Structures are given as structure tokens and as C-alpha cells.
């Protein structure tokens, strides 16, 4: 018996042995194939930036991804009132995040430039 992938095999090991014995080879192959075909795939983004920022004794991980929106939920399915409420909240969160990132980069830049200017 050839293993298709570790994930499908893990699923099969979670089936009770008495029930697993009742499957034919054709059924097992169909299960493995179905699991393999429905595994989530890693999608590429048009812009994908990852990195870390060292801050004293900690390191902060950041990720920025941008690309075509391929989500299935249609914006028309969401009531306008709910979209309006979440839009205001989203703008506030985005603004606060951008302000924080600018402050961190500004502080890091000043930390590197200050010794050169006054040193």
C-alpha cells in the first residue's frame, strides 16, 4: 500500500480499526485522493514581505501581504449597516497601526542617527 501523503494517513489512523478493515482498497484510494485534492494550498501574493525587528531583548515579527482578493464571500451579502460599522472600526485600527509603525521606525532611525549627529 503506497502512502499518498502523511495527512491522509493520519486521518485514516483516526478511524477505528474495525471500521477501517471494512473499507475496500478502492474506497481507501478514493479517501486518500479526496484528502490530497482538498489540502489547502499556499497562495502566492503579488507583494509578500516578512521580517523581524530586534527591540532590546525581544524580536518582533512582521508580515505584509498584498494581492488579488480571492475570498468567496461577496460584499453584497453583507448588509450596508454592518459594512459601515466595520469600515469605521477598520479605518481606526489601520490608522493606529500605521501611526505605531511610523513611531517605531522613527524611534529606531533617531536611535541610529543621533549618535552620528551628536557624536
Contact map, one row per residue, 1 for C-alpha under 8 A:
11100000000000000000000000000000000000000000000000000000000000000000000000000000000000000000000000000000000000000000000
11110000000000000000000000000000000000000000000000000000000000000000000000000000000000000000000000000000000000000000000
11111100100000000000000000000000000000000000000000000000000000000000000000000000000000000000000000000000000000000000000
01111101100000000000000000000001100100000000000000000000000000000000000000000000000000000000000000000000000000000000000
00111111100000000000000000000001000100000000000000000000000000000000000000000000000000000000000000000000000000000000000
00111111110000000000000000000000000000000000000000000000000000000000000000000000000000000000000000000000000000000000000
00001111111000000000000000000000001100000000000000000000000000000000000000000000000000000000000000000000000000000000000
00011111111100000000000000000011001100000000000000000000000000000000000000000000000000000000000000000000000000000000000
00111111111110000000000000000001000000000000000000000000000000000000000000000000000000000000000000000000000000000000000
00000111111111000000000000000000000000000000000000000000000000000000000000000000000000000000000000000000000000000000000
00000011111111100000000000000000000000000000000000000000000000000000000000000000000000000000000000000000000000000000000
00000001111111100001000000000000000000000000000000000000000000000000000000000000000000000000000000000000000000000000000
00000000111111111000000000000000000000000000000000000000000000000000000000000000000000000000000000000000000000000000000
00000000011111110000000000000000000000000000000000000000000000000000000000000000000000000000000000000000000000000000000
00000000001111111011000000000000000000000000000000000000000000000000000000000000000000000000000000000000000000000000000
00000000000011111111000000000000000000000000000000000000000000000000000000000000000000000000000000000000000000000000000
00000000000010111111100000000000000000000000000000000000000000000000000000000000000000000000000000000000000000000000000
00000000000000011111110000000000000000000000000000000000000000000000000000000000000000000000000000000000000000000000000
00000000000000111111111000000000000000000000000000000000000000000000000000000000000000000000000000000000000000000000000
00000000000100111111111000000000000000000000000000000000000000000000000000000000000000000000000000000000000000000000000
00000000000000001111111100000000000000000000000000000000000000000000000000000000000000000000000000000000000000000000000
00000000000000000111111100000000000000000000000000000000000000000000000000000000000000000000000000000000000000000000000
00000000000000000011111111110000000000000000000000000000000000000000000000000000000000000000000000000000000000000000000
00000000000000000000111111110000000000000000000000000000000000000000000000000000000000000000000000000000000000000000000
00000000000000000000001111111000000000000000000000000000000000000000000000000000000000000000000000000000000000000000000
00000000000000000000001111111100000000000000000000000000000000000000000000000000000000000000000000000000000000000000000
00000000000000000000001111111110000000000000000000000000000000000000000000000000000000000000000000000000000000000000000
00000000000000000000001111111111000000000000000000000000000000000000000000000000000000000000000000000000000000000000000
00000000000000000000000011111111100000000000000000000000000000000000000000000000000000000000000000000000000000000000000
00000000000000000000000001111111110000000000000000000000000000000000000000000000000000000000000000000000000000000000000
00000001000000000000000000111111111000000000000000000000000000000000000000000000000000000000000000000000000000000000000
00011001100000000000000000011111111100000000000000000000000000000000000000000000000000000000000000000000000000000000000
00010000000000000000000000001111111110000000000000000000000000000000000000000000000000000000000000000000000000000000000
00000000000000000000000000000111111111000000000000000000000000000000000000000000000000000000000000000000000000000000000
00000011000000000000000000000011111111100000000000000000000000000000000000000000000000000000000000000000000000000000000
00011011000000000000000000000001111111100000000000000000000000000000000000000000000000000000000000000000000000000000000
00000000000000000000000000000000111111100000000000000000000000000000000000000000000000000000000000000000000000000000000
00000000000000000000000000000000011111110000000000000000000000000000000000000000000000000000000000000000000000000000000
00000000000000000000000000000000001111111000000000000000000000000000000000000000000000000000000000000000000000000000000
00000000000000000000000000000000000001111100000000000000000000000000000000000000000000000000000000000000000000000000000
00000000000000000000000000000000000000111110000000000000000000000000000000000000000000000000000000000000000000000000000
00000000000000000000000000000000000000011111000000000000000000000000000000000000000000000000000000000000000000000000000
00000000000000000000000000000000000000001111100000000000000000000000000000000000000000000000000000000000000000000000000
00000000000000000000000000000000000000000111110100000000000000000000000000000000000000000000000000000000000000000000000
00000000000000000000000000000000000000000011111100000000000000001111000000000000000000000000000000000000000000000000000
00000000000000000000000000000000000000000001111100000000000000001111000000000000000000000000000000000000000000000000000
00000000000000000000000000000000000000000000111110000000000000011110000000000000000000000000000000000000000000000000000
00000000000000000000000000000000000000000001111111000000000000111100000000000000000000000000000000000000000000000000000
00000000000000000000000000000000000000000000001111100000000000111000000000000000000000000000000000000000000000000000000
00000000000000000000000000000000000000000000000111110000000011110000000000000000000000000000000000000000000000000000000
00000000000000000000000000000000000000000000000011111000000011100000000000000000000000000000000000000000000000000000000
00000000000000000000000000000000000000000000000001111100001111000000000000000000000000000000000000000000000000000000000
00000000000000000000000000000000000000000000000000111110001111000000000000000000000000000000000000000000000000000000000
00000000000000000000000000000000000000000000000000011111111100000000000000000000000000000000000000000000000000000000000
00000000000000000000000000000000000000000000000000001111111100000000000000000000000000000000000000000000000000000000000
00000000000000000000000000000000000000000000000000000111111000000000000000000000000000000000000000000000000000000000000
00000000000000000000000000000000000000000000000000000111111000000000000000000000000000000000000000000000000000000000000
00000000000000000000000000000000000000000000000000000111111100000000000000000000000000000000000000000000000000000000000
00000000000000000000000000000000000000000000000000011111111110000000000000000000000000000000000000000000000000000000000
00000000000000000000000000000000000000000000000000011110011111000000000000000000000000000000000000000000000000000000000
00000000000000000000000000000000000000000000000001111000001111100000000000000000000000000000000000000000000000000000000
00000000000000000000000000000000000000000000000001111000000111110000000000000000000000000000000000000000000000000000000
00000000000000000000000000000000000000000000000111100000000011111000000000000000000000000000000000000000000000000000000
00000000000000000000000000000000000000000000001111000000000001111100000000000000000000000000000000000000000000000000000
00000000000000000000000000000000000000000000111110000000000000111110000000000000000000000000000000000000000000000000000
00000000000000000000000000000000000000000000111100000000000000011111000000000000000000000000000000000000000000000000000
00000000000000000000000000000000000000000000111000000000000000001111100000000000000000000000000000000000000000000000000
00000000000000000000000000000000000000000000110000000000000000000111110000000000000000000000000000000000000000000000000
00000000000000000000000000000000000000000000000000000000000000000011111000000000000000000000000000000000000000000000000
00000000000000000000000000000000000000000000000000000000000000000001111100000000000000000000000000000000000000000000000
00000000000000000000000000000000000000000000000000000000000000000000111111000000000000000000000000000000000000000000000
00000000000000000000000000000000000000000000000000000000000000000000011111000000000000000000000000000000000000000000000
00000000000000000000000000000000000000000000000000000000000000000000001111101000000000000000000000000000000000000000000
00000000000000000000000000000000000000000000000000000000000000000000001111111100000000000000000000000000000000000000000
00000000000000000000000000000000000000000000000000000000000000000000000011111100000000000000000000000000000000000000000
00000000000000000000000000000000000000000000000000000000000000000000000001111110000000000000000000000000000000000000000
00000000000000000000000000000000000000000000000000000000000000000000000011111110000000000000000000000000000000000000000
00000000000000000000000000000000000000000000000000000000000000000000000001111111011000000000000000000000000000000000000
00000000000000000000000000000000000000000000000000000000000000000000000000011111111000000000000000000000000000000000000
00000000000000000000000000000000000000000000000000000000000000000000000000000111111100000000000000000000000000000000000
00000000000000000000000000000000000000000000000000000000000000000000000000000011111110000000000000000000000000000000000
00000000000000000000000000000000000000000000000000000000000000000000000000000111111111000000000000000000000000000000000
00000000000000000000000000000000000000000000000000000000000000000000000000000111111111100000000000000000000000000000000
00000000000000000000000000000000000000000000000000000000000000000000000000000001111111110000000000000000000000000000000
00000000000000000000000000000000000000000000000000000000000000000000000000000000111111111000000000000000000000000000000
00000000000000000000000000000000000000000000000000000000000000000000000000000000011111111100000000000000000000000000000
00000000000000000000000000000000000000000000000000000000000000000000000000000000001111111110000000000000000000000000000
00000000000000000000000000000000000000000000000000000000000000000000000000000000000111111111000000000000000000000000000
00000000000000000000000000000000000000000000000000000000000000000000000000000000000011111111100000000000000000000000000
00000000000000000000000000000000000000000000000000000000000000000000000000000000000001111111110000000000000000000000000
00000000000000000000000000000000000000000000000000000000000000000000000000000000000000111111111000000000000000000000000
00000000000000000000000000000000000000000000000000000000000000000000000000000000000000011111111100000000000000000000000
00000000000000000000000000000000000000000000000000000000000000000000000000000000000000001111111110000000000000000000000
00000000000000000000000000000000000000000000000000000000000000000000000000000000000000000111111111000000000000000000000
00000000000000000000000000000000000000000000000000000000000000000000000000000000000000000011111111100000000000000000000
00000000000000000000000000000000000000000000000000000000000000000000000000000000000000000001111111110000000000000000000
00000000000000000000000000000000000000000000000000000000000000000000000000000000000000000000111111111000000000000000000
00000000000000000000000000000000000000000000000000000000000000000000000000000000000000000000011111111100000000000000000
00000000000000000000000000000000000000000000000000000000000000000000000000000000000000000000001111111110000000000000000
00000000000000000000000000000000000000000000000000000000000000000000000000000000000000000000000111111111000000000000000
00000000000000000000000000000000000000000000000000000000000000000000000000000000000000000000000011111111100000000000000
00000000000000000000000000000000000000000000000000000000000000000000000000000000000000000000000001111111110000000000000
00000000000000000000000000000000000000000000000000000000000000000000000000000000000000000000000000111111111000000000000
00000000000000000000000000000000000000000000000000000000000000000000000000000000000000000000000000011111111100000000000
00000000000000000000000000000000000000000000000000000000000000000000000000000000000000000000000000001111111110000000000
00000000000000000000000000000000000000000000000000000000000000000000000000000000000000000000000000000111111111000000000
00000000000000000000000000000000000000000000000000000000000000000000000000000000000000000000000000000011111111100000000
00000000000000000000000000000000000000000000000000000000000000000000000000000000000000000000000000000001111111110000000
00000000000000000000000000000000000000000000000000000000000000000000000000000000000000000000000000000000111111111000000
00000000000000000000000000000000000000000000000000000000000000000000000000000000000000000000000000000000011111111100000
00000000000000000000000000000000000000000000000000000000000000000000000000000000000000000000000000000000001111111110000
00000000000000000000000000000000000000000000000000000000000000000000000000000000000000000000000000000000000111111111000
00000000000000000000000000000000000000000000000000000000000000000000000000000000000000000000000000000000000011111111100
00000000000000000000000000000000000000000000000000000000000000000000000000000000000000000000000000000000000001111111111
00000000000000000000000000000000000000000000000000000000000000000000000000000000000000000000000000000000000000111111111
00000000000000000000000000000000000000000000000000000000000000000000000000000000000000000000000000000000000000011111111
00000000000000000000000000000000000000000000000000000000000000000000000000000000000000000000000000000000000000001111111
00000000000000000000000000000000000000000000000000000000000000000000000000000000000000000000000000000000000000000111111
00000000000000000000000000000000000000000000000000000000000000000000000000000000000000000000000000000000000000000111111
